[in-house]
Amino acid sequence: MLDGMLLAKQQYDTSGKLISATTSSWTVATQIATNPQGTPLRTPHGGIPQVYATTNMLDGVTTTTEIAYSLASGNPTRTTSSYYGSTGEEITRQTLTTYAYEKYATIWQQNLLKLVAQTTTQTKTASATNYEIQAINVQTYQQWNGTKAFYWAPNAQYTATTAGPHRSRGGARWHA
């Protein structure tokens, strides 16, 4: 199943010194969901190869990335990267992705599985217990009437402009 998948790549300078390297770890998904909620599961014919971790080294600096996938679509739902900042402390950056099919039932029915509804980026240092949100982006969609059928298209996009709570709604401030 994983024949031909890239395991590692290395680059050397003219003197033979390793200057960059990438190593990928693969898995094969053997269960997929039959609805947006992620259950029930069924077994596809064969499997779906997925990279679950990569390690990148550039000029001696290493970054590790781990990826979690949706059972419903196979899309990445959580990407976590770790690296060392200028002070030497480990920093973890996490990107959480919610897809439009999770919010709009007919998007799932039309098999539009790549449309992103929300992306949250958050970081934490090794000494912190909780993540701190750096950015939240929300994309809404609307069904439009075409000449022969309805189709989905982006409607509005929102970006959080402050990390603190908004007084009147209890959520983050948003900018359209």
N, C-alpha and C positions, 0 to 999 in steps of 0.2 A: 504494500500500500504506500509506503514512504519512499519507494525507489525513485531517484531523481530529485528528491527534495534537497535544497541547499542546507548542509549541516554547518559549514564554516567557510569563512573567507578571510584571507590574510593578505596584507600589503606590506612590502618591504621597501626601504629606500635603496639607493644605489650601492651602499656599503653592506647591504644584507641585514640591516637592523629592522626589526618589526616595528612598524609605525601605526598600524591599525589592524584590528581583527574583529570579526563578528562570528558568534557561535549561536546557533538556533537549536532549541529543544522542541521536538514535535510530539504530538499525540494524535490519535485517531478517534474522532467522535463516532461512537457506534449506536447512539440513541439520539433521536431528534423529537421535538415536541410537535403535537398536531394542532396546537392553538397558541395564541399570544401569551397566555398565562404560564406556559411551559410544561403543561401536563395535558393529557396523558402522553407517554413516550412511545415511540415506535422505532423499530430497527430498519434503517435504510439498507439498500443493497450495497454491500461493501462498507464504506465509512467515509468520513470527511476529515482529511488531514488539516490540522491546525497547529500553528506555532504557539506554544504556551509560555515560552521564555526565550529571551535573547540577552546576550552579554556583548556589549560593544566596548572596545578599547581604542582610544585615539591618543597617541602620544603619552601613553602610560596612565591615562585617566579612564577608569572603567565605569560604565553605566549598565545596570541590570534592569530589564523590563520584563514584567509578567503580564499575561493577558488572560482574561476570563471571557468566555463567549456565551451568548444566548443559546439556549437549547431550541428556542422557537425559530430563530433565523440564521444562526451561525455567525452573527455579527459580534464584534467585540463590545462588551458592556462595561468592562473595567480594565483600564491599563494602568499599571503601577510601575513607576521607574524610581530607582534609587541611585543616588550619586553623592559625592562628598563636595560640600561647598568650600568657599575660600577659607573658612575658619577650621576646616578639617572635620566638621560635624556632618554626619550623614543626613541627607534630606530625601524625603520620599514625596513624590508627586503622583497624584492619582487623578485620572480622568474617568468620570462616570458618564455613560451615554444611555439615554432613553430614546427609543425609536418611536416613530409616529404610529406604527401598527399597534403599539401598546396603549395608545390613547384613542385611536379612531378605528373602530371595528372594520369598516369597509376598506380601509387601506390594507389590512391583513388579507381580506377576501380578494383584493385585486393583486396580491402578491408584490406590493410595493414595500419591500423589506429594508431598503437602505435609507429611507427618509428619516432624518434625525429630528426629534422633537425637543430634546434638552441635552445640553452638555454642561457638566459641573467639573471644574478643575479645582483641586485642593492640595495643600501641601502640609507637611509636618516635619519637624526635626526629630532626631533620635531621642531627645530628652522630653519631647511633648507626648501627651497621651491622646490628644484629639487632633483631627485635621482642621486646618483653617482654610475656609473657602476663599479662593483667589478670583474666580469668575464663574458666572452662570449665564448661559445663553439659551433662550427658548425660541423655538420656531413653531408657529401655529400654521395649520393648513386649512384649506377650505375646498369643498367640492364645488366645481364650476360646471355649468351646463354647456356642453359642447354641441355640435350640430347633430351628432348621432348618439352620444353617450355623455355621462358625467365623468369628469376627471378631477384629480386632486392636484392642487398647486399651492405653493407657499402663500400664506395670507399676511402674517405680521411676524416681526422678529423683535425680541426683547433681550436686553442685556442688563444685568444687575449693575448698578452704578455705585452702590455702597455695600459694605459688608454687614453693617448694623441693621437692626430691625427698623421698619417703618412704623411710625407712631400710630397711624390710623388703621392699618391692616395687619400688623404683626409680622409681615414678611419683609423681604429685601426691597429696596427702592429699585424701580425698573425704568428703563429708558427705551422708548420705542424708536 
